């Protein structure tokens, strides 16, 4: 493949960002362009990439796409400007040097085709000359100058001034340097001021923390930005960006450009700032805040989803799945160790039927008949009552001398989505929709990954703002996580479902269906190489997927491992050198630990690959997921009102956010462990302390029953009531911030009264100018000079 100059530049940029060798990046880009998948590259091409992991490769792939789009856009813009006859060498260089789409579009703004504006009409009438004269002769009377330019359409001095101001605002608003600097300055200086829309106080009670709130925009965490934007969308909140004293953005221009102070130009610049520049800059800052919040949220969603998918599997055990409910009963489904449905029923132990004893007897009979080892209870409505039911059933079995099943509460997020899906309908065509959810709950306890891949990742419930972020980006991010998780674990070729196979590297939906069809018609696969007989599964797809598919008890013992078929010859050389057969080599720690990977490296398979092969042979088919264990909820604690400060409870982490972690303690409402209550030492990222699915012990700090808010701590020596103090402290800080904002507003209003429409205090202007030296003011001066004003 020919590497172009632009290609080398892109590779160099990515290499710098990732801190890796540019040659490795170029080689990785070639692998991607050849159709290789990220999981395959990460696992089987380490020599080429320098050992980049899947996260780094995803970042590389994303940046490659962005930079290629940027280069394509540059060429389109260059062609457009050149066609207009306005492309200079200086402008070409600026465009080619662009490193962001925003900067590129700023440079193109003056050359975009647009409707005729007030400024265009004023230029055509010769008003531009009046503006230039006013700027060049600050000592002259601007009214006398304007009077000489009165013409058709501009019959009086006021009309000439309006036209001149329109030209000035238009020229400044399309100056890339000025616009860029203003955006950066406002992003650094702006305070987000949030309030409630009048009359929406009761409707938007859940947003009351933001009814009177302010914080520097650059310091706002992602969850807060998304919450406020959601409140705006719902018509409850309003957010404005307060950039501080307008003179910071206006008056520097005179200091930096060396212009004598001009009252008319002062007012004209102010109007340009208020009518165009401030509006566009504020919109850009809001967009930056939103994009950063979305990016941070997506990163958190990705980590949480990975933790959920890679949660500990209970394994091949018979499970009774219970989907709790009151009026409509508890839906029950029993599955065997392989996930095959053995029985389904509905019992009505809760109100209004209250058939408790009948339900206990029926479930006990099912447990005994099918030798149930685990009872999976969904964590939704009636979960605690149903858990109590399951415990009574387990106790009855134990007292009768049977194997006592273990009740386990399972997240049912997405179970209802799966139940009503086309996939569930095809899998269980004759089963009631409500019972399909119970099957899903039972199976996700056996193997969370295998069951959750059947559900849209957005429905698994790994974040608070899934519906507030860019849905395309969310889908792309979460799909990548699912793909990486599935391939890190590996898939049993002879039992995997179509949805699970579809997540294996190189396998498309069509190929996944073809594999299952082939398996049903021909029987179980005896060897990986048999995949090449599957319709439409060619050598490239085989190369990508083979290493991630497992065949247990097949013709070749290596087919049950993560060793890729292309490297089987390496294993054979190792076995021959060790004087044992391949079967005897697998799991032979004593022999394997004596081997030096470098002794078996070749030009094709380097030391990293050989090391991976030896590790895999030592522990073949190892599952990277943790061992299975569960939390035990406290008896008698079934609702928020049952909680009291000081209680120590066991719970399960259900979600991790930037500000803390949510923990299910069995009361139908997750409690929050704020990041400040996670450790006695500073915690920058909650994921460093806990992850989804972890079993933890927590202490209740505070309970707000009406609002259903539970404050928890991982520091068991914390004093109860700390959560309430933290909330009051946060409110006090917001009130202080609000008072500071009002004081600042009063000071700004005073300055405005003294000079906004007249000659401003020269000392103040000079001080502001010094602050902005080389920054916004310089760009404003440049904009005026490029427009032909000033000497």
C-alpha positions, 0 to 999 in steps of 0.5 A: 500500500502506498503511504501518501504525505497526508497519510504520514502526517496523520500517522505522525499526529496520532503517534504523538497523541498516543505517545508511540512510535510512528512506524507502529501507527503506520503499520496499524493503520495498514492493518485496519485498512486491510479489514482487520478488526480491533480485537484481532489486531490487539490479540494476534498482531502485537509485533506489528502494533507494538502491543497496543491494547484494544482501548488504544486501538479504538482511540487510534481508529477514531482519530484516524477517521476524524483526521481523514475526514478533516483532510477531505474537508480541507481539499473541498474547501481549498477547491471552493475558494480557488474556484472563487479566485480568492485563494492566497498562499497564506490562506492555503497554508492556514487551511493545510495547517488546521488541526480541527474541524471547528478551526477549518470552518472558521477559516472558510466562513468568509467564503461560504455562499450565503444570502445577501446581508445588511453588510453586503448591501451597505458595502454595495452602497459605498458605506464601507468607505465611510467606516474606514474614514471614521476609523482612520480619523478618530479625532474627526466628527463621525457625523460629518463623515457619515453625512458625506456618504448619504446615498440611495437607501441610506438617506440619513446619518443614522442609516449610514451609521447602521450600515457601517456597524453592520459591516464592522460586525460582519467582518469581525464575525468571519475572522477566524483568529478573532472568533477562535480567541473569543471562544477560548476566552469565554470558555475560560472565563464564563460562569454558567448561571442556572435558574428555574423557569417561572412557574415550573418549580413544582413540575421540576422539583427533581431539578431543585438543586439547580433552581439557583445555581452557578459555577464556572463553565470549565469546572462543571462535571459531565453529569451536572452539564447533562442534568442541566441540559435535560432540565432545559429540554424539559422546559424547567431550567434555563442556563445562561453564560456570564462572561463577566465584564464586556470590556474584557472582550471589547476595549482591548482592541484599542490598546493592542492596535494602538488606536486612539480611543474613539467613542463611536468605534467603542460603541460599534465594537460593543454592538458587534460583540453583543449582537454577533460575537457574544452570541456565537461564542456562547453557543460554541461554549455551550456546544463544547460543554455538551460535547465534553460532557457527552464524551465523559459520559460515554467513557463512563458508560463504556467502563460500566458496560464492560464491568456488567458484561464481564461480571462473574458467571455462576456457570453451568448450574440449574437456575429458577428465574423469578420475575417479581410482580404484585397483581400480575404475579411472579413469573417463573422459568426454570433452565438447566445447566445449559440454559435450556428451558425446563418449565414455566409458571406464574405464582401469586404470593403477593397482594392482592391474591396473597397466595403465599403458601401455595406459591411456596409449595409450587416453587419448592416442587419445581426446585426439587424436580429439576434439582435447582441450584440457584434462584435468580430474582429480578431487582424490580417491583416486589423484588424484596418480597420475592426474595423472602419467598425464595428464601422460604422455598430454599429453607423448605428444601434444606429442611427436607434434606435436599440441596438448598438453592441459593437466592441471588438478586439479579439486575433485570435491566433490559429484560422487558426489552428482550422479552418483546424483541423479535429475537425472543419471539423467534427463540420462544415463539410459543411462550408468553412475553412475560415469561420470556423475561424470567428466562432472561433473568435465569440465564443472565445469572448463569452467563451475563455476557451470553445473555446481555448480548441479546439486548441493545447495550443502551437498555442494559442500564449502565448510566443516567443519561443514555438518552441525552447523548449523541445516539450514534456515538453511544451505539458506536461506543457501546458496540465496541465495548461489547465486541471487546468483551466477547472476544476477551472471553471467547465463545463456545462455537457449538453452543453460542447463539446468533447474537453472541456469534455476531459479536465475534471479530469478523463474523457478520449477522449473516455469517452468525446465522449461517454458522448456527444453521450449519451446526443444526444441519451437520451437527457440532463442529469437530474442528475450527477449520470446519468453519471454512465449510460454512457458506460465505465464511471465507479465509479473511473472516476465518482469520479474524474469528477463529482464535476467539471461538472454542471447541471443547472435546474436538479433534485438536486440543488447541481448538479449545484455547486462544491460540490462533490456528495460524500459530499451531505450528509454533506449539508443535515446535515447542512440544517437539523441543520439550519432548512431549506431545501437544496434549501433554504440553497443555497445562504442563506448568513445570515444562512451560515455565522453563521455556524462553519465548525468544527461543521459538520466535520467528519473523512471523511470530515474535516474542510477544506472540510466543509469550502469549502462546506459552501463557495460554498453554499454561492456563488454556481457555482461561476466563478473565472474569472474576469468581462468582459470589453474591451480596446478602441483603439484611432481613427486615430492610425492604424499603427506604423507610426501613433504613436508619442512619448508622446501619451497616449493610451489604449491597451490590454496585449497580452503576459507577459515575464520575461523582460516585457509585450507586449501590443496591441494598435491597430497598428498591432504590439504589443508594449513592456513595459519593466519591468523597465517601469512598476512601480516607484518601483522595479518589479521582476516579470512582472506578479505581475503588469499585466497579459494577457488580462488586459486593460491598459493605456500606454504612447509611449516612442519611435517608431522605424518604420523600425524595427517595435519596439514600446517602451511603459511605464505604468508610464504615467509621464515618458518623451518620448524618454526614450525607445531610451535612454534605448536601447542606454544605453544597447548598451553602456553596451555591448560595455563596456563589450566587451572592458573588455573582450578584455582587459581580453583576453590580460592579459590572453595571456600575462600570457600564453606567460610567462608560458603556455609551461614552468615553470609558475610563482609560486606566480600566481599558489599559488594564484590560488590554494588558490582561489580554495582550497577545490574545483576544484583543490582538485578534480583534485588532487584526480583524480591523486591520484585515478589514482595512481599518487602522494604519 
